[in-house]
């Protein structure tokens, strides 16, 4: 499930470099940004869920 969400949500339209290292670096950076944004959104999601139960 984790990789399915990453594959659907990781939007890399064009690659800035053509070497294997450049492509892998861009994928890793996009993955890190996605994970940081998901981590930052977690408290907001929890607040919304708690608000619905009250």
N, CA, C and O of each residue as an XYZ file, in Angstrom:
216
protein
N       0.829     -1.193      0.000
C       0.000      0.000      0.000
C       0.869      1.251      0.000
O       0.548      2.231     -0.672
N       1.966      1.222      0.750
C       2.846      2.391      0.812
C       3.384      2.743     -0.575
O       3.350      3.904     -0.981
N       3.879      1.743     -1.298
C       4.459      2.018     -2.606
C       3.396      2.420     -3.624
O       3.675      3.180     -4.551
N       2.189      1.914     -3.450
C       1.105      2.307     -4.346
C       0.782      3.791     -4.169
O       0.588      4.507     -5.150
N       0.725      4.251     -2.914
C       0.463      5.671     -2.663
C       1.594      6.542     -3.176
O       1.355      7.610     -3.740
N       2.826      6.090     -2.980
C       3.971      6.851     -3.476
C       3.912      6.958     -4.996
O       4.120      8.033     -5.560
N       3.629      5.852     -5.644
C       3.577      5.829     -7.102
C       2.476      6.747     -7.630
O       2.662      7.402     -8.656
N       1.340      6.803     -6.949
C       0.236      7.639     -7.397
C       0.468      9.109     -7.087
O       0.037      9.971     -7.853
N       1.145      9.418     -5.968
C       1.258     10.799     -5.523
C       2.583     11.463     -5.842
O       2.689     12.687     -5.766
N       3.579     10.700     -6.192
C       4.895     11.253     -6.497
C       4.873     11.756     -7.931
O       4.936     10.969     -8.876
N       4.786     13.053     -8.086
C       4.646     13.621     -9.414
C       5.980     14.204     -9.882
O       6.392     15.286     -9.463
N       6.630     13.462    -10.749
C       7.859     13.942    -11.378
C       7.555     14.031    -12.868
O       7.464     13.013    -13.555
N       7.398     15.253    -13.358
C       6.989     15.428    -14.748
C       8.175     15.321    -15.696
O       8.098     14.641    -16.719
N       9.257     15.983    -15.360
C      10.456     15.911    -16.197
C      11.668     15.753    -15.298
O      11.670     16.200    -14.151
N      12.678     15.126    -15.822
C      13.923     14.965    -15.097
C      14.912     16.029    -15.571
O      15.017     16.308    -16.765
N      15.635     16.618    -14.615
C      16.575     17.679    -14.953
C      17.878     17.128    -15.519
O      18.555     17.809    -16.289
N      18.230     15.915    -15.149
C      19.451     15.298    -15.655
C      19.124     14.005    -16.365
O      18.017     13.480    -16.242
N      20.080     13.496    -17.102
C      19.826     12.272    -17.852
C      20.626     11.083    -17.334
O      20.351      9.943    -17.707
N      21.608     11.337    -16.480
C      22.398     10.220    -15.968
C      21.584      9.457    -14.915
O      20.620      9.979    -14.355
N      21.987      8.241    -14.667
C      21.295      7.412    -13.676
C      21.334      8.065    -12.297
O      20.343      8.049    -11.566
N      22.483      8.638    -11.949
C      22.624      9.284    -10.652
C      21.697     10.491    -10.528
O      21.114     10.707     -9.466
N      21.553     11.275    -11.583
C      20.673     12.446    -11.547
C      19.215     12.039    -11.361
O      18.483     12.659    -10.591
N      18.804     11.005    -12.063
C      17.418     10.536    -11.963
C      17.144      9.979    -10.569
O      16.115     10.286     -9.967
N      18.067      9.158    -10.055
C      17.880      8.603     -8.717
C      17.857      9.698     -7.653
O      17.072      9.625     -6.707
N      18.705     10.704     -7.801
C      18.720     11.810     -6.837
C      17.397     12.550     -6.851
O      16.873     12.895     -5.792
N      16.852     12.798     -8.016
C      15.572     13.505     -8.104
C      14.433     12.682     -7.525
O      13.531     13.236     -6.897
N      14.457     11.382     -7.724
C      13.423     10.527     -7.146
C      13.532     10.525     -5.627
O      12.517     10.611     -4.935
N      14.755     10.426     -5.100
C      14.942     10.454     -3.645
C      14.516     11.782     -3.040
O      13.906     11.801     -1.971
N      14.825     12.894     -3.702
C      14.410     14.210     -3.198
C      12.890     14.319     -3.197
O      12.308     14.801     -2.225
N      12.247     13.883     -4.261
C      10.787     13.927     -4.321
C      10.173     13.045     -3.243
O       9.176     13.423     -2.628
N      10.756     11.877     -3.006
C      10.269     10.981     -1.965
C      10.421     11.613     -0.584
O       9.511     11.528      0.241
N      11.563     12.244     -0.330
C      11.786     12.904      0.969
C      10.796     14.046      1.188
O      10.255     14.197      2.283
N      10.561     14.841      0.165
C       9.602     15.939      0.281
C       8.203     15.402      0.549
O       7.472     15.949      1.375
N       7.829     14.331     -0.147
C       6.521     13.713      0.066
C       6.369     13.230      1.500
O       5.331     13.446      2.126
N       7.402     12.577      2.021
C       7.333     12.057      3.391
C       7.290     13.181      4.420
O       6.576     13.068      5.416
N       8.033     14.255      4.203
C       7.994     15.393      5.129
C       6.615     16.031      5.116
O       6.076     16.360      6.172
N       6.042     16.207      3.946
C       4.700     16.797      3.869
C       3.652     15.895      4.515
O       2.733     16.385      5.171
N       3.783     14.596      4.336
C       2.850     13.664      4.976
C       2.998     13.725      6.495
O       2.004     13.671      7.220
N       4.228     13.836      6.973
C       4.484     13.939      8.415
C       3.899     15.234      8.985
O       3.343     15.235     10.083
N       4.026     16.327      8.243
C       3.486     17.602      8.710
C       1.960     17.624      8.660
O       1.334     18.338      9.443
N       1.358     16.868      7.770
C      -0.098     16.834      7.653
C      -0.731     15.937      8.703
O      -1.930     16.044      8.960
N       0.048     15.059      9.311
C      -0.502     14.110     10.276
C      -1.212     14.783     11.456
O      -2.320     14.361     11.787
N      -0.643     15.802     12.109
C      -1.374     16.437     13.217
C      -2.704     17.061     12.776
O      -3.681     17.038     13.524
N      -2.737     17.610     11.580
C      -3.974     18.212     11.075
C      -5.038     17.138     10.887
O      -6.201     17.345     11.235
N      -4.648     16.010     10.345
C      -5.592     14.906     10.143
C      -6.112     14.400     11.485
O      -7.301     14.117     11.629
N      -5.218     14.287     12.463
C      -5.645     13.820     13.782
C      -6.609     14.804     14.442
O      -7.574     14.382     15.080
N      -6.371     16.076     14.304
C      -7.271     17.093     14.873
C      -8.653     16.999     14.221
O      -9.675     17.081     14.902
N      -8.672     16.827     12.915
C      -9.954     16.712     12.211
C     -10.706     15.467     12.675
O     -11.912     15.524     12.913
N     -10.014     14.363     12.803
C     -10.659     13.137     13.259
C     -11.169     13.257     14.694
O     -12.249     12.761     15.014
N     -10.404     13.909     15.548
C     -10.854     14.104     16.915
C     -12.039     15.044     16.991
O     -12.934     14.849     17.814
N     -12.058     16.049     16.155
C     -13.171     16.997     16.127
C     -14.462     16.323     15.683
O     -15.544     16.684     16.144
N     -14.354     15.368     14.810
C     -15.542     14.662     14.318
C     -16.141     13.756     15.384
O     -17.348     13.517     15.388
N     -15.308     13.251     16.285
C     -15.812     12.324     17.306
C     -16.476     13.046     18.467
O     -17.234     12.442     19.228
N     -16.197     14.322     18.603
C     -16.768     15.079     19.724
C     -18.129     15.632     19.364
O     -18.761     16.297     20.184
